[in-house]
Amino acid sequence: MRLSHLINMRENGVDRIAGMAEEPADIGTCPAGVKKEIVKEAPAKEWRMPKTGDNVKVHYVGRLLSDGSQFDSSRDKGKPFEFCLGRGDVIRGWDLGVKTMKIGEIARFTLEPEHAYGDEGSPPKIPGKASLIFTIELLSFSSKDDLFGDGGAIKEQLKASKGNRKPVKGDEVLCTVRAMLDDGTVLEEKLEVEYFMGAGNVFEDLTRLVEKALMDMKRGEQVRITCNEEYMFDDDRTPDGGIVELELHEIYETKDVSFAVDKSLMKKRVKEGEGHEMPRDGHKTKVIVEDLTDGTKTVPGFMPNTLEFILGNGEVNDIVESVSLDMKKNERATVACTRPELCVEPQLGIEHPPNCEQVFLVLQMISFEKPFKEVFGMYDEEKVNWCLKRKEVGSQLFKRGRTELALERYIKVKETLDYIESFRADTKLQAVELKRVCELNSAACYLRMKEYQNCKRSCNYVLNEEADSVKALFRRAQAYYGLLDFSECQGDCRRVLELDPENKDARVLMKKAQDGQKSQSKKAKGAFAKMFKGINGLNEERYEEPEKEPEKEKKVRTFKPEIKEIGKNEATSIIKSRFLQRKGVPMAQRPYSCVAKPKRADDVKMKDVRKIAEEAAAKAEVAKAEKEKAEAEEEAKRKAWTGPMIEEIDEDGVQIEEINDRT
């Protein structure tokens, strides 16, 4: 048996023959030249190890490897040895070895000379080039951090944390702050203060220091901060600095746990739960509802009770169902709900919605039991059968008006059937059909909840698989109507009537969509009219029309045609040509007879143009006289008529006689 084992037996009072102990395990976590053997394991709850800069407290016994003789022991002195780890306060082997230990652990370290006292040794007890054996027990350690990097605030850990999360800005925490002098005289103390990180000067002069320390603390941790005068009070109470002790009791995590994620149900965790697991759909759950208030007093009729239920089956109200999905075992939480009708629960004595705007509940998760087999461990057929049962639960909840809870069941089924590529052919077909039905049912839930975009999305999924699904088309039409898209609504209704001509609901919805479109068009016209009227009014105010200058008398230029001796045909062509020119007809499009052509002088019978003009004027006078005569006759007939020509009924039912001018 080796010398090191003999030493261990002697130190622990074990007889060489009767002990019959096995040799300690060799843990190879240290570098070459430092050999570690665990004599006693640390308690299971201890997992932290010290780091460089921490203050450690140990008991040790030192011996020479050569003969096993003891040269030093803190146990013989009756006082633990304290030092700062990694700062060179002890030999190198200690700095390397102790940082691998946990509180309560006893380990034996065999150190080569280069990690002990080297070639010189430490006369007279330790010769040069001596290998040493140290049996060390780690009693405790405390971490030290320079909070601001200037040496003015050094944080030292007094009590280890119990959680894993650190608070961030906006979190609500429960903490205790105690400020004192170096001699222990308490200057100021705030016990179990609820504080929002970043909220302001709650701790007055110490706010900056406390917030900086809290940002690096975890639940259950306690620290001591040694400060100079800069980080203590501004008055003359701490001219030489002081000490601040800080303990973080809880981090209140606030979370939206409403099914619709609309902040109607906000949960604040006031006590951390155990582990990481939370109950899931189908788990048997036990929850205590401790209190139900309207913010000032208990809701009338409320009775605290322990509720046992299958999660997701609707056996309790929506508040308990929703909050339970986000609670760990033994977790305690307060819940704020802006929909008081959700708190109705006969098991709690609440038969009707309370007459208030908001309710507050205090709940604690006692336990939850997993089913015999979790969904992820089921075979393909078992998954489909489980989904069928959950779909039926959702349908029953929908019929009872528990729409949001029913929707959660359908969503859970769809998520479970997301990956079905590896299913057998018949099972896969059944899964596809089940998922399609759940999408249709989800669309119905979204319609009832007036979430029309989500409803349209679910219907589109079904129509991609089955283009002629009457239910999907009609529910999408209802969603379009809710979104005021009347044109698309009418299109889906027409398609429904093509597939099912007897569908009365589609006809009614079609009529509503047509009326809605007419009303929408009328409102749009009115809006545009007002808009343009406003623009015109604005322009009239902004731009004043400039004053017009008096118009100058325009000189009327009379055309005096040059009198020529031309023939009748040529005169007619000239008149037609000038008429077409005034109308803007191009030369290329004018009739040949209206285009000037060169003629021989002997072919033209010269006539006086004035004579032709006089004949035309005479004809015009005759036509004018005939027109005046006809008008005079018509006026005489009109005056001779005495009876009514049009009868109208005014608003009061009085007959109105009106003689209209026939002309």
C-alpha positions in Angstrom: 0.0 0.0 0.0 1.4 3.4 -1.0 2.7 6.0 1.6 0.0 8.5 0.6 -2.7 6.0 1.4 -1.1 5.4 4.8 -1.0 9.1 5.5 -4.7 9.4 4.6 -5.6 6.5 6.9 -3.7 8.0 9.8 -5.2 11.5 9.4 -8.8 10.1 9.3 -8.2 7.8 12.3 -8.6 4.6 10.3 -6.7 1.5 11.3 -4.3 0.1 8.7 -5.8 -3.4 8.8 -9.4 -2.8 9.8 -9.9 0.2 7.5 -9.7 -1.8 4.2 -10.4 1.4 2.3 -10.0 1.7 -1.5 -7.5 4.2 -2.9 -8.9 7.6 -3.8 -9.7 8.3 -7.4 -7.1 10.2 -9.4 -8.7 13.3 -10.9 -6.7 14.6 -13.9 -7.9 18.2 -13.9 -4.7 19.8 -12.8 -1.6 20.5 -15.0 1.5 18.3 -15.1 3.4 18.5 -11.8 0.2 18.8 -9.7 -1.6 15.5 -8.9 -5.0 15.6 -7.3 -6.8 12.8 -5.4 -10.2 13.3 -3.9 -10.5 12.0 -0.4 -14.0 13.2 0.2 -16.5 14.4 -2.3 -18.3 17.7 -1.9 -22.1 17.6 -1.1 -24.3 17.2 -4.1 -25.8 20.7 -3.8 -22.3 22.3 -4.1 -21.3 22.9 -7.7 -19.5 26.2 -7.7 -15.7 26.5 -7.7 -13.6 29.5 -6.8 -12.0 31.7 -9.4 -9.0 34.0 -9.5 -9.4 36.9 -7.1 -11.7 35.1 -4.7 -11.0 34.9 -1.0 -10.8 31.2 0.0 -10.8 29.6 3.5 -9.2 26.2 3.9 -7.8 23.7 6.4 -4.6 21.9 5.4 -2.0 19.4 6.5 1.4 19.5 4.8 3.9 16.5 4.6 7.1 15.6 2.8 6.6 13.0 0.1 10.0 11.5 0.9 9.3 10.3 4.5 5.7 11.4 5.2 6.7 13.7 8.0 4.4 16.6 8.7 5.8 20.1 8.5 2.7 22.3 8.9 -1.0 22.1 9.7 -3.8 24.6 10.2 -5.8 22.1 12.2 -3.1 22.0 14.8 -3.2 25.8 15.0 -7.0 25.7 15.4 -7.7 28.3 12.8 -8.5 28.1 9.1 -6.1 29.6 6.6 -7.4 32.4 4.3 -5.8 33.7 1.1 -6.7 35.4 -2.2 -6.7 32.8 -5.0 -4.4 33.4 -8.0 -2.6 36.5 -6.7 0.6 34.7 -5.7 -0.1 34.7 -1.9 0.7 31.0 -1.8 2.8 28.5 -3.7 1.9 27.9 -7.4 0.5 24.4 -6.7 -2.1 25.8 -4.3 -3.4 28.4 -6.8 -3.7 25.7 -9.4 -5.2 23.0 -7.2 -7.7 24.9 -5.0 -9.5 26.4 -7.9 -10.6 22.9 -8.9 -12.3 22.2 -5.6 -15.9 22.7 -4.3 -17.0 23.7 -0.8 -16.9 20.7 1.5 -14.5 18.7 -0.7 -11.3 17.2 0.8 -8.5 16.5 -1.7 -4.8 15.5 -1.6 -2.4 17.3 -3.9 1.1 15.9 -4.7 3.3 18.8 -5.9 6.5 18.6 -7.8 9.3 21.0 -6.7 8.6 23.5 -9.5 5.0 23.9 -8.2 6.1 24.0 -4.5 9.3 25.6 -3.0 11.7 24.8 -5.9 15.4 24.2 -5.6 15.8 26.3 -2.5 13.0 24.8 -0.4 11.9 26.5 2.9 14.5 25.7 5.5 14.6 24.3 8.1 11.5 22.1 7.6 11.3 21.8 3.8 14.6 20.9 2.0 15.4 22.0 -1.6 13.9 20.1 -4.5 11.3 18.5 -2.2 8.0 17.1 -3.5 5.2 17.8 -1.1 1.8 16.4 -0.2 -1.0 18.7 1.0 -4.4 17.5 2.2 -6.7 20.4 1.8 -10.4 21.0 2.8 -12.2 23.9 1.1 -14.4 25.4 3.8 -15.8 28.5 1.9 -14.9 31.2 -0.5 -16.2 34.6 -1.4 -15.9 36.4 -4.7 -14.6 39.9 -5.0 -15.3 42.2 -8.0 -14.4 45.8 -8.7 -17.7 47.2 -9.8 -16.6 50.4 -11.4 -12.9 49.5 -12.2 -11.5 52.3 -10.0 -11.1 50.4 -6.7 -13.9 52.5 -5.1 -16.5 49.8 -4.8 -15.3 46.2 -4.2 -18.1 43.5 -4.1 -17.6 40.4 -2.1 -20.0 37.5 -2.1 -21.4 36.4 1.2 -24.1 33.9 0.1 -24.3 31.9 -3.0 -27.2 32.3 -5.5 -30.0 29.8 -6.0 -31.1 30.8 -9.5 -29.6 31.2 -13.0 -31.1 34.5 -14.2 -29.8 38.0 -13.6 -32.1 41.0 -13.6 -32.2 43.4 -16.5 -33.5 47.0 -16.9 -37.3 47.0 -16.5 -37.4 43.9 -14.2 -39.0 44.1 -10.8 -36.9 42.8 -8.0 -37.3 42.2 -4.2 -34.2 43.1 -2.3 -32.8 44.3 1.0 -30.2 47.1 1.3 -28.3 47.9 4.5 -25.7 50.7 4.7 -23.2 50.8 7.6 -19.9 52.1 8.8 -16.8 49.9 9.0 -17.5 49.3 12.7 -20.9 47.8 11.9 -23.0 50.9 12.8 -26.1 50.8 10.6 -26.8 54.1 8.9 -29.8 53.2 6.8 -31.8 50.0 6.1 -34.5 49.1 3.6 -36.0 45.6 4.1 -37.5 43.6 1.2 -38.1 46.6 -1.1 -39.9 46.0 -4.4 -37.9 47.9 -7.0 -38.0 48.3 -10.8 -34.6 48.2 -12.3 -33.8 51.7 -13.8 -36.8 53.3 -12.0 -34.8 56.1 -10.4 -33.6 57.3 -7.0 -35.4 54.8 -4.8 -32.2 54.2 -2.8 -31.3 57.9 -2.9 -27.5 58.3 -2.9 -26.9 54.6 -3.1 -29.1 54.0 -6.2 -26.2 53.9 -8.7 -24.2 51.5 -6.5 -27.2 49.2 -5.8 -28.3 49.0 -9.5 -24.7 48.2 -10.6 -24.4 45.4 -8.1 -27.9 44.0 -8.8 -27.2 43.7 -12.5 -24.6 41.0 -11.8 -26.5 39.1 -9.0 -28.8 36.1 -9.1 -31.8 35.2 -6.9 -30.8 34.4 -3.3 -27.4 35.9 -3.6 -26.0 38.2 -0.8 -23.0 40.5 -1.2 -21.0 43.0 0.8 -19.7 46.1 -1.0 -16.8 48.0 0.5 -17.0 51.6 -0.8 -15.0 54.8 -0.5 -16.7 58.1 0.2 -17.5 58.7 -3.5 -20.0 55.8 -3.6 -21.6 56.4 -0.2 -23.8 59.2 1.1 -23.3 62.8 -0.1 -23.6 64.1 3.5 -20.9 63.9 6.2 -22.0 60.6 7.6 -19.4 58.6 5.7 -16.3 60.7 5.3 -14.1 57.6 5.2 -16.5 55.4 3.1 -18.5 52.5 4.4 -20.1 49.1 3.7 -23.3 48.3 1.8 -24.8 44.8 2.2 -27.2 43.8 -0.5 -29.4 40.7 -0.8 -31.5 39.8 -3.9 -34.6 37.8 -2.7 -36.6 37.5 -5.9 -36.7 38.6 -9.5 -40.3 39.2 -10.5 -40.5 38.0 -14.1 -43.6 39.6 -15.8 -45.0 37.8 -18.9 -48.0 37.9 -21.2 -49.7 34.5 -20.8 -53.0 35.3 -22.6 -54.0 32.9 -25.4 -54.4 35.8 -27.8 -51.1 37.5 -26.7 -53.0 40.8 -26.2 -51.7 41.5 -22.6 -55.2 40.8 -21.2 -53.5 38.3 -18.9 -50.2 39.3 -17.3 -48.4 36.9 -14.9 -45.8 38.1 -12.4 -43.7 35.4 -10.8 -43.2 36.2 -7.1 -41.5 32.9 -6.1 -39.2 30.8 -8.3 -40.2 27.3 -9.0 -38.2 24.1 -9.0 -36.3 22.8 -12.0 -37.2 23.7 -15.6 -40.1 21.6 -16.5 -43.7 22.9 -16.9 -47.0 21.1 -17.4 -48.2 20.5 -21.0 -51.5 19.7 -22.7 -53.1 16.5 -21.1 -51.1 16.6 -17.8 -52.9 16.1 -14.5 -52.3 19.4 -12.6 -52.9 20.6 -9.1 -53.0 24.4 -8.4 -54.0 26.4 -5.4 -55.9 29.7 -6.0 -55.1 31.7 -2.8 -56.8 35.0 -3.5 -59.0 36.9 -6.0 -59.4 40.7 -5.7 -60.4 43.7 -7.7 -57.3 45.5 -6.6 -58.6 46.7 -3.3 -60.8 44.0 -1.8 -61.7 40.4 -2.3 -64.3 39.6 -4.9 -67.6 38.8 -3.3 -68.2 35.0 -3.1 -64.6 34.0 -3.6 -63.4 30.9 -1.7 -59.8 29.7 -1.8 -59.5 26.2 -3.2 -57.1 23.6 -4.6 -58.1 22.8 -8.2 -57.2 19.4 -9.7 -57.8 19.1 -13.5 -56.5 17.7 -16.8 -54.7 20.6 -18.5 -56.4 21.7 -21.7 -59.8 19.9 -21.1 -61.6 23.1 -20.0 -62.3 21.7 -16.5 -61.3 25.1 -14.9 -61.6 28.7 -16.2 -59.3 30.2 -18.9 -57.2 32.1 -16.4 -56.1 29.0 -14.5 -55.7 27.0 -17.8 -53.5 29.7 -19.4 -51.3 30.5 -16.4 -50.7 26.8 -15.5 -49.0 26.3 -18.8 -46.3 28.7 -17.7 -45.6 27.6 -14.1 -43.0 25.3 -12.6 -43.5 23.1 -9.6 -44.0 25.2 -6.4 -43.9 28.4 -8.3 -46.1 31.2 -6.9 -47.4 34.0 -9.1 -49.8 36.9 -9.2 -52.0 37.4 -12.3 -53.6 40.6 -13.6 -56.6 40.1 -15.9 -58.4 42.9 -17.8 -61.3 40.5 -18.8 -63.2 39.8 -15.5 -65.6 37.4 -17.3 -62.7 34.9 -17.5 -62.5 34.4 -13.8 -65.9 32.8 -13.5 -65.3 29.4 -11.7 -68.0 27.6 -9.6 -65.2 25.7 -7.7 -64.0 29.1 -6.4 -67.5 30.4 -5.6 -67.6 32.8 -8.6 -70.8 32.1 -10.5 -71.0 35.5 -12.4 -68.5 38.0 -13.7 -67.5 40.5 -11.0 -68.5 44.1 -11.5 -65.0 45.6 -12.0 -62.6 46.5 -14.8 -59.7 44.2 -13.6 -59.2 41.3 -11.3 -56.0 40.0 -9.6 -55.4 36.3 -8.6 -52.7 34.7 -6.5 -51.8 31.1 -7.6 -49.3 28.4 -6.7 -48.4 25.4 -8.7 -48.5 22.4 -6.4 -47.7 19.6 -8.8 -48.3 18.1 -12.2 -48.1 14.5 -13.4 -47.0 13.4 -16.8 -49.1 10.8 -18.7 -47.9 7.3 -19.1 -46.3 8.2 -22.5 -45.5 11.7 -23.8 -46.5 12.6 -27.3 -43.0 12.7 -28.6 -42.5 9.1 -27.5 -45.6 7.8 -29.3 -45.7 5.7 -32.5 -47.3 7.1 -35.6 -50.8 5.5 -35.0 -50.7 6.5 -31.3 -50.0 10.2 -32.3 -52.9 10.3 -34.7 -55.3 8.7 -32.2 -54.1 11.2 -29.5 -54.7 14.1 -31.9 -58.2 12.8 -32.7 -59.0 12.9 -29.0 -57.6 16.4 -28.6 -59.5 17.6 -31.7 -62.8 16.3 -30.1 -62.0 18.1 -26.9 -61.5 21.3 -28.9 -64.9 20.8 -30.7 -66.7 20.4 -27.4 -65.0 23.5 -26.0 -66.0 25.5 -29.1 -69.6 24.5 -28.7 -69.5 25.7 -25.0 -68.1 29.1 -26.1 -64.5 28.4 -24.9 -63.2 29.7 -28.2 -59.6 30.6 -27.3 -59.1 27.3 -25.4 -60.6 25.3 -28.3 -58.2 27.1 -30.7 -55.2 26.1 -28.5 -56.3 22.5 -28.9 -56.4 22.7 -32.7 -53.1 24.5 -32.8 -51.5 21.8 -30.7 -52.8 19.1 -33.0 -51.4 20.9 -36.1 -48.0 21.2 -34.4 -48.0 17.5 -33.5 -48.7 16.6 -37.1 -46.2 18.9 -38.7 -43.7 16.1 -39.4 -45.5 13.2 -41.0 -43.3 12.3 -43.9 -42.1 9.1 -42.2 -45.7 7.9 -41.5 -47.1 4.9 -43.3 -49.3 5.7 -46.3 -52.7 5.0 -44.6 -51.7 6.8 -41.4 -50.3 9.7 -43.3 -53.6 10.2 -45.2 -55.5 10.1 -41.9 -53.0 12.7 -40.5 -53.4 15.0 -43.5 -57.2 14.9 -43.3 -57.1 15.5 -39.5 -54.8 18.5 -40.0 -57.1 19.9 -42.7 -60.1 19.6 -40.4 -58.2 21.4 -37.6 -57.3 24.2 -40.0 -61.0 24.6 -40.9 -62.0 24.6 -37.2 -59.2 27.1 -36.5 -60.7 29.4 -39.1 -64.1 29.2 -37.3 -62.4 30.1 -34.1 -60.6 33.1 -35.7 -63.9 34.3 -37.1 -65.5 34.2 -33.7 -62.5 36.1 -32.3 -62.7 38.6 -35.2 -59.1 37.8 -36.2 -59.9 37.9 -39.9 -56.3 37.8 -41.3 -55.6 34.6 -39.4 -58.9 33.1 -40.6 -58.0 33.9 -44.2 -54.6 32.3 -43.7 -56.2 29.1 -42.4 -58.7 29.0 -45.3 -56.0 29.5 -47.8 -54.1 26.5 -46.4 -57.2 24.3 -46.9 -57.9 25.7 -50.4 -54.4 24.9 -51.5 -55.1 21.3 -50.6 -58.8 21.2 -51.7 -59.7 24.1 -54.1 -63.5 23.3 -54.0 -64.0 23.2 -50.2 -67.3 25.0 -49.7 -66.6 25.6 -46.0 -63.2 27.1 -46.6 -64.5 29.3 -49.4 -67.5 30.5 -47.3 -65.3 31.2 -44.2 -62.8 33.1 -46.3 -65.7 35.1 -47.7 -66.8 35.9 -44.1 -63.2 37.0 -43.4 -63.1 39.3 -46.4 -66.4 40.8 -45.3 -64.9 41.5 -41.9 -61.9 43.1 -43.6 -64.4 45.2 -45.7 -63.0 43.7 -48.9 -66.5 43.3 -50.4 -65.2 42.6 -53.9 -63.3 39.5 -52.8 -66.2 38.5 -50.6 -68.6 38.5 -53.5 -66.1 36.4 -55.6 -65.9 33.7 -52.9 -69.7 33.8 -52.5 -70.2 33.3 -56.3 -67.9 30.3 -56.2 -69.8 28.8 -53.2 -73.1 29.2 -55.1 -71.6 27.6 -58.1 -70.7 24.5 -56.0 -73.8 24.7 -53.8 -76.7 26.6 -55.4 -79.0 26.0 -52.4 -76.6 27.7 -49.9 -78.8 30.3 -48.3 -76.0 31.7 -46.1 -73.9 32.5 -49.1 -76.8 34.3 -50.7 -77.4 36.4 -47.6 -73.7 37.2 -47.4 -73.6 38.1 -51.1 -76.4 40.6 -50.6 -74.6 42.1 -47.6 -71.4 42.4 -49.5 -73.2 44.2 -52.4 -74.9 46.6 -50.0 -71.6 47.2 -48.3 -69.8 47.9 -51.6 -72.6 50.4 -52.5 -72.3 52.1 -49.2 -68.5 52.2 -49.4 -68.7 53.7 -52.9 -71.1 56.4 -51.7 -68.9 57.3 -48.8 -65.9 57.4 -51.1 -67.7 59.8 -53.4 -68.7 62.0 -50.5 -65.2 62.0 -49.1 -63.7 62.9 -52.5 -66.2 65.7 -53.0 -65.4 67.1 -49.5 -61.7 66.8 -50.3 -61.9 68.6 -53.6 -64.2 71.2 -52.1 -61.7 71.8 -49.3 -58.8 72.0 -51.8 -60.8 74.5 -53.9 -61.6 76.6 -50.9 -58.0 76.5 -49.8 -56.9 77.6 -53.2 -59.5 80.5 -53.2 -58.1 81.7 -49.9 -54.5 81.2 -50.8 -54.6 82.7 -54.3 -56.7 85.8 -54.9 -57.6 86.5 -58.5 -55.8 89.6 -59.7 -57.9 92.6 -60.7 -58.7 92.6 -64.4 -57.6 95.6 -66.4 -60.4 97.3 -68.4 -60.7 95.7 -71.7 -59.7 97.8 -74.7 -62.1 98.2 -77.5 -61.2 95.7 -80.2 -61.2 97.0 -83.7 -63.3 94.8 -85.8 -61.7 94.2 -89.1 -64.1 93.6 -91.9 -63.1 91.6 -94.9 -63.5 93.3 -98.2 -63.2 90.8 -100.9 -61.6 91.8 -104.0 -64.1 92.0 -106.8 -63.2 89.8 -109.7 -65.0 88.5 -112.7 -65.2 84.7 -112.1 -67.5 81.9 -113.0 -70.2 80.4 -110.8 -68.6 77.0 -110.4 -65.3 78.6 -109.4 -67.0 80.9 -106.8 -68.7 77.8 -105.3 -65.4 76.0 -105.0 -63.8 79.0 -103.2 -66.6 79.2 -100.7 -66.4 75.5 -99.9 -62.6 75.7 -99.6 -62.8 78.6 -97.1 -65.4 76.7 -95.1 -63.2 73.6 -94.9 -60.2 75.7 -94.0 -62.1 77.2 -91.0 -63.0 73.7 -89.9 -59.3 72.8 -89.9 -59.5 70.2 -92.7 -56.1 69.6 -94.3 -55.6 70.4 -97.9 -54.9 66.8 -98.8 -58.3 65.7 -97.4 -60.4 68.3 -99.2 -62.6 67.3 -102.2 -61.1 67.8 -105.6 -63.7 70.4 -106.4 -62.6 72.5 -103.5 -59.0 72.7 -104.5 -57.9 75.6 -106.6 -57.2 74.6 -110.2 -55.7 76.7 -113.0 -58.3 77.5 -115.7 -58.1 79.1 -119.0 -59.5 82.5 -119.3 -61.7 81.6 -122.3 -63.5 78.8 -120.3 -64.5 81.2 -117.4 -67.8 83.0 -117.7 -67.2 86.2 -115.9 -69.9 87.2 -113.4 -70.3 89.7 -110.7 -69.6 88.2 -107.2 -71.8 90.9 -105.7 -74.8 89.5 -107.5 -74.3 86.1 -106.0 -74.0 87.6 -102.5 -77.2 89.5 -102.9 -79.1 86.4 -104.0 -77.9 84.6 -100.9 -78.9 87.5 -98.6 -82.4 87.5 -100.1 -82.8 83.8 -99.4 -81.8 84.3 -95.8 -84.4 87.0 -95.3 -87.1 84.8 -96.6 -86.1 81.9 -94.2 -86.0 84.3 -91.2 -89.5 85.6 -92.0 -90.9 82.1 -92.2 -89.3 81.2 -88.8 -90.8 84.3 -87.1 -94.2 83.4 -88.4 -94.1 79.9 -87.0 -93.1 81.1 -83.6 -95.9 83.6 -83.5 -98.4 80.8 -84.3 -97.0 78.6 -81.5 -97.2 81.4 -78.9 -100.9 82.0 -79.8 -101.7 78.4 -79.3 -100.0 78.3 -75.9 -101.9 81.3 -74.6 -105.2 79.7 -75.7 -104.6 76.6 -73.4 -106.0 76.9 -69.9 -105.7 73.3 -68.4 -102.8 71.9 -66.3 -100.0 70.1 -68.1 -98.0 68.4 -65.2 -99.3 67.2 -61.8 -96.9 66.8 -58.8 -97.5 66.0 -55.1 -95.4 68.0 -52.6 -94.4 66.9 -49.2 -97.7 68.0 -47.7 -99.8 66.2 -50.3 -101.0 69.4 -52.0 -101.5 69.3 -55.8 -99.2 71.7 -57.6 -100.3 73.0 -61.0 -97.5 74.1 -63.3 -97.7 75.3 -66.9 -94.6 74.4 -68.8 -93.3 76.3 -71.8 -93.8 73.8 -74.6 -91.0 75.4 -76.6 
